[in-house]
Amino acid sequence: MPDKELRKLLQKLSSEIENTQKVDKSSKEMLDKIRADIDDLLERDDKKISDKHLSLMDQLKDSTEQFEASHPELTSIMNNVINFLNNLGL
């Protein structure tokens, strides 16, 4: 991970996803995939930006619109992660 702040944001997002309820099956699958990718990134020892970061960012961009009205806190955290990764130059 390039920064402790990113790690904290990813942990917060993972926790929010875990606590998200009242979603349809396809949304749950999407969130489960995002959470699995976050967990994979958090378990890495290397600190380099990888394709996983780019993949996660793309997934978050795709899903924010879907959850914006029904889960505003989740969407806010997703946007924070996207902005952080954008600020890193991704």
PDB file with one MODEL, atoms N, CA, C and O in Angstrom:
MODEL        1
ATOM      1  N   MET A   1       0.833  -1.178   0.000  1.00  0.00           N
ATOM      2  CA  MET A   1       0.000   0.000   0.000  1.00  0.00           C
ATOM      3  C   MET A   1       0.877   1.240   0.000  1.00  0.00           C
ATOM      4  O   MET A   1       1.879   1.296   0.712  1.00  0.00           O
ATOM      5  N   PRO A   2       0.509   2.219  -0.782  1.00  0.00           N
ATOM      6  CA  PRO A   2       1.339   3.413  -0.842  1.00  0.00           C
ATOM      7  C   PRO A   2       1.200   4.312   0.372  1.00  0.00           C
ATOM      8  O   PRO A   2       2.035   5.195   0.572  1.00  0.00           O
ATOM      9  N   ASP A   3       0.182   4.120   1.185  1.00  0.00           N
ATOM     10  CA  ASP A   3      -0.030   5.059   2.263  1.00  0.00           C
ATOM     11  C   ASP A   3      -0.960   4.475   3.323  1.00  0.00           C
ATOM     12  O   ASP A   3      -1.884   3.722   3.014  1.00  0.00           O
ATOM     13  N   LYS A   4      -0.700   4.831   4.559  1.00  0.00           N
ATOM     14  CA  LYS A   4      -1.552   4.357   5.655  1.00  0.00           C
ATOM     15  C   LYS A   4      -2.973   4.878   5.514  1.00  0.00           C
ATOM     16  O   LYS A   4      -3.929   4.200   5.892  1.00  0.00           O
ATOM     17  N   GLU A   5      -3.111   6.070   4.976  1.00  0.00           N
ATOM     18  CA  GLU A   5      -4.445   6.652   4.798  1.00  0.00           C
ATOM     19  C   GLU A   5      -5.280   5.819   3.825  1.00  0.00           C
ATOM     20  O   GLU A   5      -6.475   5.615   4.040  1.00  0.00           O
ATOM     21  N   LEU A   6      -4.644   5.342   2.757  1.00  0.00           N
ATOM     22  CA  LEU A   6      -5.356   4.484   1.812  1.00  0.00           C
ATOM     23  C   LEU A   6      -5.787   3.196   2.497  1.00  0.00           C
ATOM     24  O   LEU A   6      -6.912   2.735   2.303  1.00  0.00           O
ATOM     25  N   ARG A   7      -4.919   2.625   3.281  1.00  0.00           N
ATOM     26  CA  ARG A   7      -5.248   1.401   4.019  1.00  0.00           C
ATOM     27  C   ARG A   7      -6.464   1.641   4.922  1.00  0.00           C
ATOM     28  O   ARG A   7      -7.372   0.811   4.980  1.00  0.00           O
ATOM     29  N   LYS A   8      -6.477   2.769   5.617  1.00  0.00           N
ATOM     30  CA  LYS A   8      -7.606   3.090   6.496  1.00  0.00           C
ATOM     31  C   LYS A   8      -8.899   3.248   5.696  1.00  0.00           C
ATOM     32  O   LYS A   8      -9.954   2.763   6.105  1.00  0.00           O
ATOM     33  N   LEU A   9      -8.808   3.928   4.560  1.00  0.00           N
ATOM     34  CA  LEU A   9      -9.989   4.096   3.718  1.00  0.00           C
ATOM     35  C   LEU A   9     -10.523   2.749   3.220  1.00  0.00           C
ATOM     36  O   LEU A   9     -11.730   2.512   3.211  1.00  0.00           O
ATOM     37  N   LEU A  10      -9.605   1.878   2.810  1.00  0.00           N
ATOM     38  CA  LEU A  10     -10.023   0.561   2.329  1.00  0.00           C
ATOM     39  C   LEU A  10     -10.645  -0.273   3.452  1.00  0.00           C
ATOM     40  O   LEU A  10     -11.615  -0.998   3.229  1.00  0.00           O
ATOM     41  N   GLN A  11     -10.090  -0.169   4.641  1.00  0.00           N
ATOM     42  CA  GLN A  11     -10.664  -0.892   5.785  1.00  0.00           C
ATOM     43  C   GLN A  11     -12.058  -0.358   6.112  1.00  0.00           C
ATOM     44  O   GLN A  11     -12.974  -1.125   6.408  1.00  0.00           O
ATOM     45  N   LYS A  12     -12.202   0.945   6.055  1.00  0.00           N
ATOM     46  CA  LYS A  12     -13.503   1.556   6.321  1.00  0.00           C
ATOM     47  C   LYS A  12     -14.522   1.132   5.276  1.00  0.00           C
ATOM     48  O   LYS A  12     -15.668   0.830   5.608  1.00  0.00           O
ATOM     49  N   LEU A  13     -14.111   1.110   4.017  1.00  0.00           N
ATOM     50  CA  LEU A  13     -15.006   0.684   2.941  1.00  0.00           C
ATOM     51  C   LEU A  13     -15.377  -0.778   3.095  1.00  0.00           C
ATOM     52  O   LEU A  13     -16.541  -1.141   2.926  1.00  0.00           O
ATOM     53  N   SER A  14     -14.421  -1.612   3.410  1.00  0.00           N
ATOM     54  CA  SER A  14     -14.685  -3.033   3.608  1.00  0.00           C
ATOM     55  C   SER A  14     -15.700  -3.236   4.731  1.00  0.00           C
ATOM     56  O   SER A  14     -16.621  -4.043   4.602  1.00  0.00           O
ATOM     57  N   SER A  15     -15.534  -2.515   5.811  1.00  0.00           N
ATOM     58  CA  SER A  15     -16.459  -2.605   6.939  1.00  0.00           C
ATOM     59  C   SER A  15     -17.855  -2.129   6.547  1.00  0.00           C
ATOM     60  O   SER A  15     -18.851  -2.754   6.912  1.00  0.00           O
ATOM     61  N   GLU A  16     -17.928  -1.045   5.818  1.00  0.00           N
ATOM     62  CA  GLU A  16     -19.227  -0.522   5.377  1.00  0.00           C
ATOM     63  C   GLU A  16     -19.921  -1.513   4.446  1.00  0.00           C
ATOM     64  O   GLU A  16     -21.133  -1.708   4.535  1.00  0.00           O
ATOM     65  N   ILE A  17     -19.164  -2.131   3.563  1.00  0.00           N
ATOM     66  CA  ILE A  17     -19.745  -3.140   2.669  1.00  0.00           C
ATOM     67  C   ILE A  17     -20.282  -4.305   3.486  1.00  0.00           C
ATOM     68  O   ILE A  17     -21.374  -4.808   3.222  1.00  0.00           O
ATOM     69  N   GLU A  18     -19.515  -4.727   4.470  1.00  0.00           N
ATOM     70  CA  GLU A  18     -19.932  -5.850   5.311  1.00  0.00           C
ATOM     71  C   GLU A  18     -21.252  -5.541   6.021  1.00  0.00           C
ATOM     72  O   GLU A  18     -22.073  -6.434   6.229  1.00  0.00           O
ATOM     73  N   ASN A  19     -21.451  -4.287   6.388  1.00  0.00           N
ATOM     74  CA  ASN A  19     -22.649  -3.891   7.119  1.00  0.00           C
ATOM     75  C   ASN A  19     -23.806  -3.451   6.230  1.00  0.00           C
ATOM     76  O   ASN A  19     -24.884  -3.130   6.731  1.00  0.00           O
ATOM     77  N   THR A  20     -23.595  -3.434   4.932  1.00  0.00           N
ATOM     78  CA  THR A  20     -24.640  -3.010   4.005  1.00  0.00           C
ATOM     79  C   THR A  20     -25.689  -4.104   3.872  1.00  0.00           C
ATOM     80  O   THR A  20     -25.379  -5.264   3.600  1.00  0.00           O
ATOM     81  N   GLN A  21     -26.925  -3.705   4.071  1.00  0.00           N
ATOM     82  CA  GLN A  21     -28.030  -4.644   3.968  1.00  0.00           C
ATOM     83  C   GLN A  21     -29.021  -4.126   2.943  1.00  0.00           C
ATOM     84  O   GLN A  21     -28.867  -3.031   2.403  1.00  0.00           O
ATOM     85  N   LYS A  22     -30.025  -4.921   2.688  1.00  0.00           N
ATOM     86  CA  LYS A  22     -31.107  -4.547   1.783  1.00  0.00           C
ATOM     87  C   LYS A  22     -30.604  -4.237   0.374  1.00  0.00           C
ATOM     88  O   LYS A  22     -30.882  -3.169  -0.171  1.00  0.00           O
ATOM     89  N   VAL A  23     -29.876  -5.162  -0.199  1.00  0.00           N
ATOM     90  CA  VAL A  23     -29.452  -5.042  -1.591  1.00  0.00           C
ATOM     91  C   VAL A  23     -29.910  -6.286  -2.341  1.00  0.00           C
ATOM     92  O   VAL A  23     -30.053  -7.363  -1.762  1.00  0.00           O
ATOM     93  N   ASP A  24     -30.135  -6.119  -3.630  1.00  0.00           N
ATOM     94  CA  ASP A  24     -30.546  -7.270  -4.428  1.00  0.00           C
ATOM     95  C   ASP A  24     -29.359  -8.197  -4.679  1.00  0.00           C
ATOM     96  O   ASP A  24     -28.222  -7.884  -4.328  1.00  0.00           O
ATOM     97  N   LYS A  25     -29.645  -9.324  -5.283  1.00  0.00           N
ATOM     98  CA  LYS A  25     -28.624 -10.355  -5.463  1.00  0.00           C
ATOM     99  C   LYS A  25     -27.436  -9.858  -6.288  1.00  0.00           C
ATOM    100  O   LYS A  25     -26.288 -10.106  -5.919  1.00  0.00           O
ATOM    101  N   SER A  26     -27.687  -9.171  -7.382  1.00  0.00           N
ATOM    102  CA  SER A  26     -26.578  -8.708  -8.229  1.00  0.00           C
ATOM    103  C   SER A  26     -25.752  -7.639  -7.513  1.00  0.00           C
ATOM    104  O   SER A  26     -24.530  -7.593  -7.657  1.00  0.00           O
ATOM    105  N   SER A  27     -26.418  -6.785  -6.744  1.00  0.00           N
ATOM    106  CA  SER A  27     -25.687  -5.774  -5.973  1.00  0.00           C
ATOM    107  C   SER A  27     -24.831  -6.430  -4.896  1.00  0.00           C
ATOM    108  O   SER A  27     -23.696  -6.014  -4.660  1.00  0.00           O
ATOM    109  N   LYS A  28     -25.370  -7.444  -4.250  1.00  0.00           N
ATOM    110  CA  LYS A  28     -24.609  -8.170  -3.235  1.00  0.00           C
ATOM    111  C   LYS A  28     -23.382  -8.817  -3.852  1.00  0.00           C
ATOM    112  O   LYS A  28     -22.298  -8.775  -3.271  1.00  0.00           O
ATOM    113  N   GLU A  29     -23.546  -9.417  -5.030  1.00  0.00           N
ATOM    114  CA  GLU A  29     -22.408 -10.034  -5.713  1.00  0.00           C
ATOM    115  C   GLU A  29     -21.348  -8.987  -6.051  1.00  0.00           C
ATOM    116  O   GLU A  29     -20.151  -9.238  -5.911  1.00  0.00           O
ATOM    117  N   MET A  30     -21.796  -7.815  -6.496  1.00  0.00           N
ATOM    118  CA  MET A  30     -20.866  -6.734  -6.828  1.00  0.00           C
ATOM    119  C   MET A  30     -20.098  -6.300  -5.575  1.00  0.00           C
ATOM    120  O   MET A  30     -18.878  -6.141  -5.612  1.00  0.00           O
ATOM    121  N   LEU A  31     -20.817  -6.113  -4.477  1.00  0.00           N
ATOM    122  CA  LEU A  31     -20.170  -5.700  -3.236  1.00  0.00           C
ATOM    123  C   LEU A  31     -19.231  -6.771  -2.705  1.00  0.00           C
ATOM    124  O   LEU A  31     -18.161  -6.456  -2.184  1.00  0.00           O
ATOM    125  N   ASP A  32     -19.622  -8.030  -2.834  1.00  0.00           N
ATOM    126  CA  ASP A  32     -18.750  -9.126  -2.395  1.00  0.00           C
ATOM    127  C   ASP A  32     -17.454  -9.143  -3.199  1.00  0.00           C
ATOM    128  O   ASP A  32     -16.387  -9.404  -2.644  1.00  0.00           O
ATOM    129  N   LYS A  33     -17.534  -8.869  -4.491  1.00  0.00           N
ATOM    130  CA  LYS A  33     -16.344  -8.834  -5.349  1.00  0.00           C
ATOM    131  C   LYS A  33     -15.435  -7.671  -4.949  1.00  0.00           C
ATOM    132  O   LYS A  33     -14.218  -7.822  -4.849  1.00  0.00           O
ATOM    133  N   ILE A  34     -16.046  -6.518  -4.725  1.00  0.00           N
ATOM    134  CA  ILE A  34     -15.267  -5.350  -4.298  1.00  0.00           C
ATOM    135  C   ILE A  34     -14.582  -5.634  -2.972  1.00  0.00           C
ATOM    136  O   ILE A  34     -13.400  -5.338  -2.796  1.00  0.00           O
ATOM    137  N   ARG A  35     -15.327  -6.205  -2.050  1.00  0.00           N
ATOM    138  CA  ARG A  35     -14.760  -6.496  -0.720  1.00  0.00           C
ATOM    139  C   ARG A  35     -13.619  -7.508  -0.820  1.00  0.00           C
ATOM    140  O   ARG A  35     -12.607  -7.368  -0.133  1.00  0.00           O
ATOM    141  N   ALA A  36     -13.771  -8.518  -1.664  1.00  0.00           N
ATOM    142  CA  ALA A  36     -12.699  -9.506  -1.843  1.00  0.00           C
ATOM    143  C   ALA A  36     -11.443  -8.837  -2.394  1.00  0.00           C
ATOM    144  O   ALA A  36     -10.332  -9.149  -1.965  1.00  0.00           O
ATOM    145  N   ASP A  37     -11.617  -7.923  -3.338  1.00  0.00           N
ATOM    146  CA  ASP A  37     -10.465  -7.208  -3.894  1.00  0.00           C
ATOM    147  C   ASP A  37      -9.811  -6.307  -2.842  1.00  0.00           C
ATOM    148  O   ASP A  37      -8.586  -6.194  -2.790  1.00  0.00           O
ATOM    149  N   ILE A  38     -10.622  -5.677  -2.016  1.00  0.00           N
ATOM    150  CA  ILE A  38     -10.078  -4.846  -0.937  1.00  0.00           C
ATOM    151  C   ILE A  38      -9.275  -5.716   0.022  1.00  0.00           C
ATOM    152  O   ILE A  38      -8.149  -5.376   0.386  1.00  0.00           O
ATOM    153  N   ASP A  39      -9.857  -6.832   0.427  1.00  0.00           N
ATOM    154  CA  ASP A  39      -9.156  -7.730   1.352  1.00  0.00           C
ATOM    155  C   ASP A  39      -7.834  -8.207   0.768  1.00  0.00           C
ATOM    156  O   ASP A  39      -6.832  -8.309   1.475  1.00  0.00           O
ATOM    157  N   ASP A  40      -7.842  -8.499  -0.536  1.00  0.00           N
ATOM    158  CA  ASP A  40      -6.606  -8.924  -1.207  1.00  0.00           C
ATOM    159  C   ASP A  40      -5.555  -7.812  -1.156  1.00  0.00           C
ATOM    160  O   ASP A  40      -4.383  -8.073  -0.883  1.00  0.00           O
ATOM    161  N   LEU A  41      -5.972  -6.591  -1.418  1.00  0.00           N
ATOM    162  CA  LEU A  41      -5.036  -5.467  -1.369  1.00  0.00           C
ATOM    163  C   LEU A  41      -4.503  -5.237   0.040  1.00  0.00           C
ATOM    164  O   LEU A  41      -3.322  -4.940   0.219  1.00  0.00           O
ATOM    165  N   LEU A  42      -5.362  -5.372   1.029  1.00  0.00           N
ATOM    166  CA  LEU A  42      -4.937  -5.145   2.413  1.00  0.00           C
ATOM    167  C   LEU A  42      -3.975  -6.213   2.906  1.00  0.00           C
ATOM    168  O   LEU A  42      -3.171  -5.956   3.802  1.00  0.00           O
ATOM    169  N   GLU A  43      -4.047  -7.401   2.335  1.00  0.00           N
ATOM    170  CA  GLU A  43      -3.165  -8.490   2.750  1.00  0.00           C
ATOM    171  C   GLU A  43      -1.796  -8.432   2.092  1.00  0.00           C
ATOM    172  O   GLU A  43      -0.874  -9.124   2.525  1.00  0.00           O
ATOM    173  N   ARG A  44      -1.650  -7.629   1.069  1.00  0.00           N
ATOM    174  CA  ARG A  44      -0.372  -7.546   0.344  1.00  0.00           C
ATOM    175  C   ARG A  44       0.697  -6.884   1.192  1.00  0.00           C
ATOM    176  O   ARG A  44       0.436  -5.956   1.957  1.00  0.00           O
ATOM    177  N   ASP A  45       1.906  -7.391   1.030  1.00  0.00           N
ATOM    178  CA  ASP A  45       3.052  -6.793   1.719  1.00  0.00           C
ATOM    179  C   ASP A  45       3.703  -5.690   0.890  1.00  0.00           C
ATOM    180  O   ASP A  45       4.315  -4.770   1.433  1.00  0.00           O
ATOM    181  N   ASP A  46       3.565  -5.793  -0.431  1.00  0.00           N
ATOM    182  CA  ASP A  46       4.205  -4.787  -1.272  1.00  0.00           C
ATOM    183  C   ASP A  46       3.446  -3.474  -1.190  1.00  0.00           C
ATOM    184  O   ASP A  46       2.250  -3.448  -0.897  1.00  0.00           O
ATOM    185  N   LYS A  47       4.139  -2.416  -1.445  1.00  0.00           N
ATOM    186  CA  LYS A  47       3.561  -1.092  -1.313  1.00  0.00           C
ATOM    187  C   LYS A  47       3.357  -0.429  -2.676  1.00  0.00           C
ATOM    188  O   LYS A  47       3.085   0.769  -2.755  1.00  0.00           O
ATOM    189  N   LYS A  48       3.486  -1.197  -3.724  1.00  0.00           N
ATOM    190  CA  LYS A  48       3.377  -0.646  -5.064  1.00  0.00           C
ATOM    191  C   LYS A  48       1.921  -0.597  -5.523  1.00  0.00           C
ATOM    192  O   LYS A  48       1.113  -1.461  -5.184  1.00  0.00           O
ATOM    193  N   ILE A  49       1.614   0.426  -6.293  1.00  0.00           N
ATOM    194  CA  ILE A  49       0.316   0.503  -6.940  1.00  0.00           C
ATOM    195  C   ILE A  49       0.275  -0.603  -7.982  1.00  0.00           C
ATOM    196  O   ILE A  49       1.229  -0.796  -8.737  1.00  0.00           O
ATOM    197  N   SER A  50      -0.807  -1.308  -8.016  1.00  0.00           N
ATOM    198  CA  SER A  50      -0.885  -2.436  -8.930  1.00  0.00           C
ATOM    199  C   SER A  50      -2.143  -2.372  -9.787  1.00  0.00           C
ATOM    200  O   SER A  50      -2.977  -1.478  -9.640  1.00  0.00           O
ATOM    201  N   ASP A  51      -2.253  -3.338 -10.678  1.00  0.00           N
ATOM    202  CA  ASP A  51      -3.456  -3.456 -11.496  1.00  0.00           C
ATOM    203  C   ASP A  51      -4.686  -3.686 -10.632  1.00  0.00           C
ATOM    204  O   ASP A  51      -5.795  -3.317 -11.020  1.00  0.00           O
ATOM    205  N   LYS A  52      -4.498  -4.297  -9.454  1.00  0.00           N
ATOM    206  CA  LYS A  52      -5.621  -4.513  -8.526  1.00  0.00           C
ATOM    207  C   LYS A  52      -6.215  -3.177  -8.094  1.00  0.00           C
ATOM    208  O   LYS A  52      -7.432  -3.052  -7.963  1.00  0.00           O
ATOM    209  N   HIS A  53      -5.359  -2.174  -7.871  1.00  0.00           N
ATOM    210  CA  HIS A  53      -5.856  -0.858  -7.492  1.00  0.00           C
ATOM    211  C   HIS A  53      -6.704  -0.268  -8.622  1.00  0.00           C
ATOM    212  O   HIS A  53      -7.767   0.304  -8.382  1.00  0.00           O
ATOM    213  N   LEU A  54      -6.224  -0.414  -9.833  1.00  0.00           N
ATOM    214  CA  LEU A  54      -6.957   0.107 -10.984  1.00  0.00           C
ATOM    215  C   LEU A  54      -8.278  -0.623 -11.157  1.00  0.00           C
ATOM    216  O   LEU A  54      -9.302  -0.004 -11.444  1.00  0.00           O
ATOM    217  N   SER A  55      -8.255  -1.934 -10.983  1.00  0.00           N
ATOM    218  CA  SER A  55      -9.464  -2.732 -11.097  1.00  0.00           C
ATOM    219  C   SER A  55     -10.479  -2.323 -10.034  1.00  0.00           C
ATOM    220  O   SER A  55     -11.666  -2.168 -10.322  1.00  0.00           O
ATOM    221  N   LEU A  56     -10.006  -2.151  -8.816  1.00  0.00           N
ATOM    222  CA  LEU A  56     -10.884  -1.736  -7.730  1.00  0.00           C
ATOM    223  C   LEU A  56     -11.486  -0.368  -8.024  1.00  0.00           C
ATOM    224  O   LEU A  56     -12.682  -0.157  -7.822  1.00  0.00           O
ATOM    225  N   MET A  57     -10.672   0.550  -8.495  1.00  0.00           N
ATOM    226  CA  MET A  57     -11.159   1.883  -8.791  1.00  0.00           C
ATOM    227  C   MET A  57     -12.249   1.830  -9.867  1.00  0.00           C
ATOM    228  O   MET A  57     -13.261   2.522  -9.754  1.00  0.00           O
ATOM    229  N   ASP A  58     -12.052   1.024 -10.893  1.00  0.00           N
ATOM    230  CA  ASP A  58     -13.062   0.869 -11.937  1.00  0.00           C
ATOM    231  C   ASP A  58     -14.360   0.299 -11.372  1.00  0.00           C
ATOM    232  O   ASP A  58     -15.449   0.755 -11.721  1.00  0.00           O
ATOM    233  N   GLN A  59     -14.240  -0.700 -10.497  1.00  0.00           N
ATOM    234  CA  GLN A  59     -15.435  -1.287  -9.885  1.00  0.00           C
ATOM    235  C   GLN A  59     -16.182  -0.261  -9.040  1.00  0.00           C
ATOM    236  O   GLN A  59     -17.411  -0.198  -9.060  1.00  0.00           O
ATOM    237  N   LEU A  60     -15.430   0.532  -8.304  1.00  0.00           N
ATOM    238  CA  LEU A  60     -16.055   1.547  -7.456  1.00  0.00           C
ATOM    239  C   LEU A  60     -16.762   2.605  -8.300  1.00  0.00           C
ATOM    240  O   LEU A  60     -17.873   3.025  -7.977  1.00  0.00           O
ATOM    241  N   LYS A  61     -16.116   3.027  -9.371  1.00  0.00           N
ATOM    242  CA  LYS A  61     -16.745   4.011 -10.262  1.00  0.00           C
ATOM    243  C   LYS A  61     -18.044   3.459 -10.837  1.00  0.00           C
ATOM    244  O   LYS A  61     -19.045   4.169 -10.926  1.00  0.00           O
ATOM    245  N   ASP A  62     -18.018   2.190 -11.226  1.00  0.00           N
ATOM    246  CA  ASP A  62     -19.209   1.564 -11.804  1.00  0.00           C
ATOM    247  C   ASP A  62     -20.345   1.413 -10.793  1.00  0.00           C
ATOM    248  O   ASP A  62     -21.517   1.457 -11.164  1.00  0.00           O
ATOM    249  N   SER A  63     -20.004   1.237  -9.533  1.00  0.00           N
ATOM    250  CA  SER A  63     -21.030   0.932  -8.545  1.00  0.00           C
ATOM    251  C   SER A  63     -21.553   2.152  -7.785  1.00  0.00           C
ATOM    252  O   SER A  63     -22.621   2.072  -7.179  1.00  0.00           O
ATOM    253  N   THR A  64     -20.844   3.266  -7.799  1.00  0.00           N
ATOM    254  CA  THR A  64     -21.285   4.417  -7.000  1.00  0.00           C
ATOM    255  C   THR A  64     -22.667   4.910  -7.426  1.00  0.00           C
ATOM    256  O   THR A  64     -23.496   5.242  -6.578  1.00  0.00           O
ATOM    257  N   GLU A  65     -22.910   4.957  -8.702  1.00  0.00           N
ATOM    258  CA  GLU A  65     -24.207   5.422  -9.189  1.00  0.00           C
ATOM    259  C   GLU A  65     -25.342   4.509  -8.717  1.00  0.00           C
ATOM    260  O   GLU A  65     -26.434   4.971  -8.387  1.00  0.00           O
ATOM    261  N   GLN A  66     -25.064   3.232  -8.694  1.00  0.00           N
ATOM    262  CA  GLN A  66     -26.073   2.252  -8.310  1.00  0.00           C
ATOM    263  C   GLN A  66     -26.483   2.403  -6.843  1.00  0.00           C
ATOM    264  O   GLN A  66     -27.647   2.188  -6.503  1.00  0.00           O
ATOM    265  N   PHE A  67     -25.546   2.767  -5.981  1.00  0.00           N
ATOM    266  CA  PHE A  67     -25.809   2.807  -4.546  1.00  0.00           C
ATOM    267  C   PHE A  67     -26.027   4.225  -4.009  1.00  0.00           C
ATOM    268  O   PHE A  67     -26.293   4.403  -2.820  1.00  0.00           O
ATOM    269  N   GLU A  68     -25.917   5.216  -4.865  1.00  0.00           N
ATOM    270  CA  GLU A  68     -25.966   6.602  -4.420  1.00  0.00           C
ATOM    271  C   GLU A  68     -27.240   6.937  -3.636  1.00  0.00           C
ATOM    272  O   GLU A  68     -27.159   7.550  -2.571  1.00  0.00           O
ATOM    273  N   ALA A  69     -28.384   6.555  -4.132  1.00  0.00           N
ATOM    274  CA  ALA A  69     -29.645   6.903  -3.477  1.00  0.00           C
ATOM    275  C   ALA A  69     -29.941   6.006  -2.273  1.00  0.00           C
ATOM    276  O   ALA A  69     -30.431   6.479  -1.247  1.00  0.00           O
ATOM    277  N   SER A  70     -29.648   4.731  -2.400  1.00  0.00           N
ATOM    278  CA  SER A  70     -30.030   3.787  -1.348  1.00  0.00           C
ATOM    279  C   SER A  70     -29.017   3.659  -0.217  1.00  0.00           C
ATOM    280  O   SER A  70     -29.386   3.335   0.911  1.00  0.00           O
ATOM    281  N   HIS A  71     -27.744   3.910  -0.511  1.00  0.00           N
ATOM    282  CA  HIS A  71     -26.681   3.752   0.490  1.00  0.00           C
ATOM    283  C   HIS A  71     -25.691   4.917   0.387  1.00  0.00           C
ATOM    284  O   HIS A  71     -24.568   4.741  -0.085  1.00  0.00           O
ATOM    285  N   PRO A  72     -26.111   6.105   0.831  1.00  0.00           N
ATOM    286  CA  PRO A  72     -25.252   7.293   0.662  1.00  0.00           C
ATOM    287  C   PRO A  72     -23.912   7.216   1.405  1.00  0.00           C
ATOM    288  O   PRO A  72     -22.905   7.714   0.902  1.00  0.00           O
ATOM    289  N   GLU A  73     -23.887   6.608   2.579  1.00  0.00           N
ATOM    290  CA  GLU A  73     -22.618   6.504   3.320  1.00  0.00           C
ATOM    291  C   GLU A  73     -21.631   5.605   2.567  1.00  0.00           C
ATOM    292  O   GLU A  73     -20.447   5.925   2.463  1.00  0.00           O
ATOM    293  N   LEU A  74     -22.122   4.492   2.052  1.00  0.00           N
ATOM    294  CA  LEU A  74     -21.287   3.586   1.264  1.00  0.00           C
ATOM    295  C   LEU A  74     -20.736   4.318   0.042  1.00  0.00           C
ATOM    296  O   LEU A  74     -19.550   4.211  -0.272  1.00  0.00           O
ATOM    297  N   THR A  75     -21.598   5.054  -0.640  1.00  0.00           N
ATOM    298  CA  THR A  75     -21.180   5.796  -1.829  1.00  0.00           C
ATOM    299  C   THR A  75     -20.145   6.859  -1.480  1.00  0.00           C
ATOM    300  O   THR A  75     -19.195   7.077  -2.232  1.00  0.00           O
ATOM    301  N   SER A  76     -20.327   7.512  -0.357  1.00  0.00           N
ATOM    302  CA  SER A  76     -19.371   8.534   0.072  1.00  0.00           C
ATOM    303  C   SER A  76     -17.984   7.930   0.293  1.00  0.00           C
ATOM    304  O   SER A  76     -16.980   8.499  -0.135  1.00  0.00           O
ATOM    305  N   ILE A  77     -17.934   6.793   0.952  1.00  0.00           N
ATOM    306  CA  ILE A  77     -16.641   6.143   1.194  1.00  0.00           C
ATOM    307  C   ILE A  77     -16.024   5.672  -0.121  1.00  0.00           C
ATOM    308  O   ILE A  77     -14.817   5.800  -0.324  1.00  0.00           O
ATOM    309  N   MET A  78     -16.848   5.129  -1.009  1.00  0.00           N
ATOM    310  CA  MET A  78     -16.349   4.716  -2.325  1.00  0.00           C
ATOM    311  C   MET A  78     -15.722   5.913  -3.042  1.00  0.00           C
ATOM    312  O   MET A  78     -14.634   5.805  -3.608  1.00  0.00           O
ATOM    313  N   ASN A  79     -16.408   7.044  -3.014  1.00  0.00           N
ATOM    314  CA  ASN A  79     -15.878   8.249  -3.665  1.00  0.00           C
ATOM    315  C   ASN A  79     -14.583   8.716  -3.016  1.00  0.00           C
ATOM    316  O   ASN A  79     -13.687   9.201  -3.708  1.00  0.00           O
ATOM    317  N   ASN A  80     -14.471   8.578  -1.703  1.00  0.00           N
ATOM    318  CA  ASN A  80     -13.222   8.940  -1.022  1.00  0.00           C
ATOM    319  C   ASN A  80     -12.057   8.076  -1.510  1.00  0.00           C
ATOM    320  O   ASN A  80     -10.957   8.581  -1.731  1.00  0.00           O
ATOM    321  N   VAL A  81     -12.299   6.785  -1.677  1.00  0.00           N
ATOM    322  CA  VAL A  81     -11.253   5.882  -2.175  1.00  0.00           C
ATOM    323  C   VAL A  81     -10.887   6.252  -3.615  1.00  0.00           C
ATOM    324  O   VAL A  81      -9.710   6.324  -3.967  1.00  0.00           O
ATOM    325  N   ILE A  82     -11.902   6.482  -4.435  1.00  0.00           N
ATOM    326  CA  ILE A  82     -11.647   6.871  -5.834  1.00  0.00           C
ATOM    327  C   ILE A  82     -10.818   8.148  -5.881  1.00  0.00           C
ATOM    328  O   ILE A  82      -9.832   8.220  -6.614  1.00  0.00           O
ATOM    329  N   ASN A  83     -11.207   9.150  -5.110  1.00  0.00           N
ATOM    330  CA  ASN A  83     -10.470  10.421  -5.100  1.00  0.00           C
ATOM    331  C   ASN A  83      -9.038  10.237  -4.616  1.00  0.00           C
ATOM    332  O   ASN A  83      -8.110  10.832  -5.165  1.00  0.00           O
ATOM    333  N   PHE A  84      -8.860   9.413  -3.590  1.00  0.00           N
ATOM    334  CA  PHE A  84      -7.516   9.172  -3.078  1.00  0.00           C
ATOM    335  C   PHE A  84      -6.647   8.532  -4.151  1.00  0.00           C
ATOM    336  O   PHE A  84      -5.510   8.951  -4.369  1.00  0.00           O
ATOM    337  N   LEU A  85      -7.184   7.512  -4.823  1.00  0.00           N
ATOM    338  CA  LEU A  85      -6.418   6.849  -5.879  1.00  0.00           C
ATOM    339  C   LEU A  85      -6.153   7.790  -7.040  1.00  0.00           C
ATOM    340  O   LEU A  85      -5.076   7.750  -7.635  1.00  0.00           O
ATOM    341  N   ASN A  86      -7.119   8.634  -7.370  1.00  0.00           N
ATOM    342  CA  ASN A  86      -6.902   9.641  -8.422  1.00  0.00           C
ATOM    343  C   ASN A  86      -5.782  10.603  -8.034  1.00  0.00           C
ATOM    344  O   ASN A  86      -4.967  10.988  -8.873  1.00  0.00           O
ATOM    345  N   ASN A  87      -5.748  10.984  -6.770  1.00  0.00           N
ATOM    346  CA  ASN A  87      -4.705  11.904  -6.306  1.00  0.00           C
ATOM    347  C   ASN A  87      -3.316  11.257  -6.343  1.00  0.00           C
ATOM    348  O   ASN A  87      -2.297  11.947  -6.391  1.00  0.00           O
ATOM    349  N   LEU A  88      -3.295   9.927  -6.321  1.00  0.00           N
ATOM    350  CA  LEU A  88      -2.020   9.217  -6.455  1.00  0.00           C
ATOM    351  C   LEU A  88      -1.566   9.132  -7.912  1.00  0.00           C
ATOM    352  O   LEU A  88      -0.472   8.657  -8.216  1.00  0.00           O
ATOM    353  N   GLY A  89      -2.435   9.604  -8.799  1.00  0.00           N
ATOM    354  CA  GLY A  89      -2.071   9.610 -10.215  1.00  0.00           C
ATOM    355  C   GLY A  89      -2.615   8.428 -10.993  1.00  0.00           C
ATOM    356  O   GLY A  89      -2.151   8.160 -12.101  1.00  0.00           O
ATOM    357  N   LEU A  90      -3.574   7.723 -10.448  1.00  0.00           N
ATOM    358  CA  LEU A  90      -4.156   6.595 -11.171  1.00  0.00           C
ATOM    359  C   LEU A  90      -5.288   7.033 -12.046  1.00  0.00           C
ATOM    360  O   LEU A  90      -5.895   6.208 -12.729  1.00  0.00           O
TER     361      LEU A  90
ENDMDL
END
